[in-house]
């Protein structure tokens, strides 16, 4: 005879309605930020070979795609530019051109879709001939403080164009404080900062660098991005960014760093974002195309795991199709 006092967790799994009632983690379109790639030209899209289903858009078509995204209930996009090589230089000066591709795109987005939250990337790698996120000296070293000076100019130009949030992804020391000070001194008190606080020197970024044609021409990024073996250092970086004025802190990548997301969520009252990066996207997409996995179920399980770990916001290339699935 069974013990009447025994715990039977399966009672709450018996029907779909019961399972929905007690579901601990619920994913919604409000959790998603859609990364988008903009390029020069007109009436053209270019599929990214290593990211099937993701495209570079010229501005006119990006506006249409952004409208579709917003109509699906996704509140924010993260904007990344594909800069023609002839506009690149070793200092990335095009990054703060008031009439540059990013600045033009932000103005057009805010005019067409004023309620859409536009988040702009603050980093030099799309704008430099060498593909690094900072100024490089003759010995090949990435110079921190001279880089921060340019990042400040870049963030100010994006705020002036109308960006709702700037997102420094470079991992230079002190850049959050310098950008916050400059924004406030110039009257951009309402421009937020989404800080790439714990950004690791990861092998998962390859397809993204293909998308922007921004892979480093020499060396790697390990002197400024974090060692993938480190966890305590992530808390140090988050603490510094909070003290310097970050509004949201982020972990990048997401899947191999769910433990970091969890630790940071327990550590701060700020919203925590996570970036479901290009390599993570490409692996799921490739396996789905081969028929090796149930792609839709894996996508939802993956994003749910990121939210379960503690992410309040998820940057993901799956955002649009997930919003459709959740309808």
C-alpha positions, 0 to 999 in steps of 0.5 A: 500500500502506498504511503499517503504522505509521500511527495508526488511531484508528477501530480503537477505535471499531469496536464498541460494546464497544470504544467503551465500553472506552476511553470517557474520561468516564462519567456516573453517578447518583452525579454528579447532584444533583436540585433540588426546589421545595417550596411550602406546602399539601397534596397538590398539585403545580404544573407550572412553565410555563417548565420543562415536566416540573418541579414545585413540590411540597407537602411531603407529595408532595415526600417521595414524589418524593424517595424515588423520586429516592433509589431511582434512585441519586441521592444528593442533592437541592438544596431551594428554597422557594416562599414566600407573598408575605405571609411576605416582607419587605424583610429576608427574616426568614422565612428563619431562622424555625425553623418555616419552610417550608425548616426543616420540609421538611428535618426531614421529609426527614431523618426519612423518608430519613436517607441522602439528602443534603439541600442547602439554599439560602442566599440571601434572594431567595425571602424578600424582597419586592424579589427581591434576594439581600440587604438594600437601602438607600434608594438601592437598593444591596445591602448586603453585611455586613448581608446576611451577618448574616442569611445566617448566621442562615439557615444556622444554622437550616437546620443545626439542622433537619438539613441536610447541606450549606448552599449560599450562592448569594448572592455576598456577600463574606465569607459563606462564612467567616462561615457556617463560623465560626458553624456551628463555634461552634454545634457544627455541625462536620459541616455542609458548605458547597457554595459558589456560588463562581463565580456569573455574572449570567446571562440563563439564570436566567429560568425558575428565577425563575418557579419561585420567583416571585423575580425582582428587582422593580427593577434587576439582580444585576450588583453582586454576581453575576459579569460573564459576560466574566470568567474570572480573577475566577472563580479569585479567588472560588474561592480566597477561598471555599476559604480561608474554609472551602468544602467544594465549589466550584461554577460556575453556569451550566454550559454557557456556562461550561465553560471556567471549570469546566475552569480551576477543576478544574485549580486546586483539589483540592476537588470541583467542582460545576456547575449545569445551570440552568433556561434550559439545561434549558428550551431542550433541553426546548422543542427536544425537544418540537418534535421538532427534536432527539433529546432524550434523546441531547442531554441525555446529551451535555450532561451528559457535556460538563459532566463532561468539562469537570471537574465532579465533581457536576452539579445538573440538573433532568434528574437523575431521567430521566438516572438512568433512562436510565443504568440 
